[in-house]
Amino acid sequence: MLLKAVLVAVVAVAGYGVYYFDTELAFDVKYYKHYPGVCRRVAGADHGSEDIHVTSDGKAFISTGFQSPQAGLGERQGFHGGVHLFDFKNPSDGAVDLKIVSEKRNLLLMECYDNEG
């Protein structure tokens, strides 16, 4: 009786391990490429991107320089937030810095409106 209980426990732990391993490696997840070209760094968009919005004509608005006083990230470490424009049709041009006229530079949750016609 005790042997059966131990065997059931071992099989349950092994089954959980297989399930956890499968879900962590995400064997069932498929990646579909949205844009042509190789994955690479975009020149001009330094310090990582917080948000990217791509319009129908291939232009991407990228907000960079995420600042978090709680995590110790911010202007004192050289992170300067900004919005950059990247053209997928001319990727060699890199990202162009857009000038924002505002006293408050919180660029999180940026949204774009794309009027296609």
Secondary structure, DSSP 8 states (H G I E B T S, - for coil): -HHHHHHHHHHHHHHHHHHHHHHHHTTT------SSS-----TT--S-EEEEEE-TTSEEEEEE---BTTTTBSGGGT---EEEEEETTSGGG-EEEE----S----TT--------
